[in-house]
Amino acid sequence: VATSDLSYIIYTSGTTGKPNGVMVQHDSVINVVNHFARLSNFQSAETLLSFTSPAFDIFGLEMWLPLLHGGCLYLMSEEDCKDGRMIARRISECSPSVIQGTPSLWKLLKSACWEGSQDAVIFCGGENLSHSLADWLLSRCRELHNVYGPTETTIWSTSTRLCRGESVSIGRPIANTTVRVLDEWLLPVPIGADGELYIGGLGVSRGYVGCADLTAARFLRRRVDTDMAKEKDSPEEILFKTGDIVRWEDDGRLRFVRRADNQVKIRGHRIECDEVAVHVEQVDIVDRAAVNVREMRSWWRMLS
C-alpha cells in the first residue's frame, strides 16, 4: 500500500440533500494521527476513550491514534453515550489519557456534574466552544485543545491549547498544513479583517466521488508565489474552500467568525437550513418557510 493510495471514502455529515463522498488518502490520515500523538504525548499502553460513531470522520483519530502507537482504544456503546452519568462512570473506569468530543458532549457531562479527569488531554471540536465551557473543562483536565477542520481536509486542520481566562480561537495549522484567509478576489486579508478560510497541505483530500464540478468549485488550484521561480514555473497548490469566515488574531491564531452561507452545525453534523426550508415548502399547506437554530432549553423556557 502506497501512502498516496485511497484510505477511505466518508460521506459529509449533512442530514439534508444529497451527501457527498470525500476521498481521503493514507498519508493524510497518518499526518493528522501523528500530529495529535505528539501533541498529547501519547505513549504505549495508554488509553483513548471513544464516544464517536464510526460514521463521523473524527472517529478516525480515535481509532488510529492508540492502535498505531501501542495504546488501548476503549469503545463506548451508542446507548451509554446518551447518558452523561454513564459517560462519567466510563471515564472513571478506564482513566483515559486522551478524550475527544464535541461541545455538545461536554455539556452533557457538565449537566451530569462530572468531576473531571486531571490526567486527561481533551480535544474539543466540531462546534463552537464557548468561553464558559472552555473554563469549566480547563478545571477538569490536564490540557484542553480546541480543534477545527472540515471532513474534506481530513479530520482536523488547526488546533490550539487553551488557558484559563483567554479568548477561544481555532488556533494554528497542524503539521504539513497551510491556511490562508482570503477575500472575494482570493487576495490575503490583513490581521483583524474578516475573510474566508482556505486550507492546503497534506490533509487536503482528493475531492468528491463522482462530483467533478463540485470538486472543481471547492478545491482550487493556484500557483504558489516564490522568489526563485517565474509564475509559470512555480509549484501548484490545492486549497479547499471551507465556507467559514475567520480572522487572524495578533498572536497568529485564527478566530472563527461565522459561516459564509446558511449552513449550521448541530452536535457536529452539518445541516443546510436552506435545504430544510425547501423540503418544508413542499408541504401543500406551506407557502414560505424559514429555518433557524435555537437551543432546546430556550424552547422549554418559553413553554414554562
N, C-alpha and C positions, 0 to 999 in steps of 0.2 A: 504494500500500500504506500503510495506516494503522499507527501504532505499536501500536494495540490489536488488530490482526489476529493471527491464529494464525500462529506462525512454524514450529513443527514439533510432531509427536507422537512421543514417545520412550517406550519401554516400560521399566519399572523393571527393575533388573538381577537380580531374583530368578531362581534356577535351578530352583526347585520351585514347584508350584502354578500358578496362572494369572497371568501377567504383566499389569500394568495400564498402559494408555497414558496418559501425562501430557501435557496440552495446554499448551504454552508460547508466550507472546506475544512479538512483536518487541521491545517496549520492555523486557521482562525480560532478553532476550539482550543488547541494546545496553547496558543498565545494567551488567551484570557484565563485559562486554568492556571498556568504557570505564574502569571502576574499576581493573581489573588492568593496563590500558595505562598509567594514571597511576602505579600502584603500582610498576611495573617501569621507568618512564620509557622506555617502548618508543618508538624512533624509526624513521623511514622508512629502508629499506634494511637494517634489522637482521633477524635470523633467529630463528625459533622452531622447535625440533626436536620433532616429534610422534612418540610411541610408541603412541598410543592408538587403539583400534578405533573407527570411526565409530558403532558401536552403543553406545558408552559416552558418557554425556552430557558428560563433561569434554572430549571432543574438540571440542565447540562452541567452547570458549575457544581451543583450539589453532588451530582453523581461522580464526575470525573476527578474533582479535586482530591477527595480522600482515596479513591481507588488507584489513582496514578501516583500517589505519594505515600503509600503504605499505611493508610489510615482506615477508619471504620465509618461506614455510612449507616446511619440509623434512620429508617423509614417509618414515618407515622401513617396511620390509616386515614383515609378520607374522612371517616366519621369522627375520629379523635380531633382532627384539625378544626372542627367546627366548635369545639368546646375549649374556652380559654383555660379553665381549670385543669383539663386533661393535658393540654399542651404544657402548662407549667409543671405538671407532675412528670411528664416525659423528660423535660429538661433537667429536672432534679435527678431522675433515674440514670440518665446516660452522661451527664456532665460534659456537654459538647464544648469543644474549643472554638468552633465556628458555627454560627447560626445565621441563616439568610431568610429575610422575609419582607413583605410589603408593609407600608404603614398600617394598612387595614389589619394585618395580623398582629402587629404590636399593640394596636388599640384594643384588640380582643384580649390580649394578655393584660393590658392595663386595667380593663374592666374586671378581670379576674383577680386583681390585686397581686400580680406576680411580684415576687420579692427580688428577682434578678438572678444572674449567674456571673459572679465577679471575675471568673476566669475566661469568659467567652468573648470572642471578637464577633461583632454583629455587622452584617452587610444589610443595608436597608435601601430598597429601590422599587421601581415600578409605578410609584405615585409620588406626589409632592409630600415631602416630610416637613411637618410644621415645627416651628421653633420650640413650642412647649413639649411636643412628643419627643423631640431630639434630646432636650434636657432631662426628661423623665428616663429615657433609655440610658443616657450617659451615667446616671447614678446607679445603674443596674448591670453594667458590663465592664469588661476591661478596655475595649476600644469600640467606637462606633464609626462606621464608614458609610457615608451617603453615596450611592452609586446610581449611574444613569446609562441607558443605552437602548436603542431600538433593536428588534429582532434582526433586522437587515444588516446590522454591523456586529453581530454575534454577542448576545447576552448583555455585557456591559462595556461601555466605551470610555467612561470617565469615572473618577472616584475622588473622594476627599475624606480625610479623617477629621471628625468634628470635635470641638472642645466646648465645654460649658460656657454659655453666655455669648458665643459668637453667632454670626448670621449663618444660615443654612444655604450652602451652594451645592452645585453638582460637580465641582472640583476641576481637575485637570485630566488630560487624556492618559489612559493606561499605556503600557509598553507597546511600542510599534504602532501607535495610533496618532493620527493628526486630526485637529479640529480647526475649522475656520468659521468665523462669523461674518456673513456677507450680506450686502444689501440687495435690492431687486435687480441691480446690474451686475451682480456677482463680484462686487468690489468689497474689500475689507472695511469694516466699520471701526471707528475709534473706540477706545476704552470708555465704557459707560453708556454707549449708544446701543439701541436695540437692533438686532439683525437675526437672520435665520442661520441655524446651526447646520453645518455640513461636516460630515465625518469621513475621513480617509484612513488608509493604512491596512494593516494585515487583517483586521476584523471585518472588512467590507466583504459581503457575500457575493455570489455570482449573479444574483438578481432573482427574479420571479420565474417559476416554472411556467412555460408556455405563454408568457406575457411580455413579448419583446417590446411593445410600445410602452407599457408601464415601466419596465426596466430602464428603457432609454430616458424616460421622463424623470425618474427618481435617482438613477445612478449616472452622474455627469462625468464625462471625460474632459480633462483640461490639462494644458501644459503647465509644468512646474517652472517658475522663473528661476534661472540660475545665472551666476556671473560668468561661468565658464563656457556656456553654450548659447548659440543663437536660438531663437524661438523654435524654429523648425527641428532643431536637434535636441531640444530639451526633453527630459523624460515626461511621460504622461501619468497622471494620477486619476484615480476614480474616486469621486466624492459622493456620498449618499446624502440626498436632500431630506432632512429629518422632518421638516414642517414645524419645528419647535423654534420659538423666538427666545433668544438668550441675550446676555450682555457680558462683556468682560469686566471683571472687578479689578480694582487697582492692584490687588495681590496676585493677579494672573489666573484666578479661578473663574469659572463660569457660573452665572446665576440664571436659572430658568425663569422666564417671564410669563409666557403663555403659549398656546398653540396658535399657529398661523391660520388654521381652519377651525371648524366646529367639532373637531374630534376631542373626546374626553377619555379619561381612564377611570374605571371603577374596579377596585380590587385587582389592579394590574392589567385588566383587559381593555383593549381599545374598543371604543364604541363611537360610531359615526352618528351624531344626533340628527343630521340631515337625512340620513338613510332611514332612521327610525320614523321620522316625520313623514317621509314618502309612503311607508307602509301603513301608517295610521290613516293617511288621507285616502287610502284605497277602500276604507270602510264607507259604505254608502251614506251614512248619516253625518260624515265628517267632511267639511268643506276645506278648512285650513287647519294645520297642526303646527305647533312649535314644541320642541323638546329641549329641556334643560335639566340640570342635575341639582338635586337637593339631598342633603344628608337625611336619612330616615328619622333621626332624632328630632329634626326640625318639624317633620310632619306630626310626630307624636305630641310635641309641644303645642302645635296648633289644634290638635284634637282634644287635648286635655283641658 
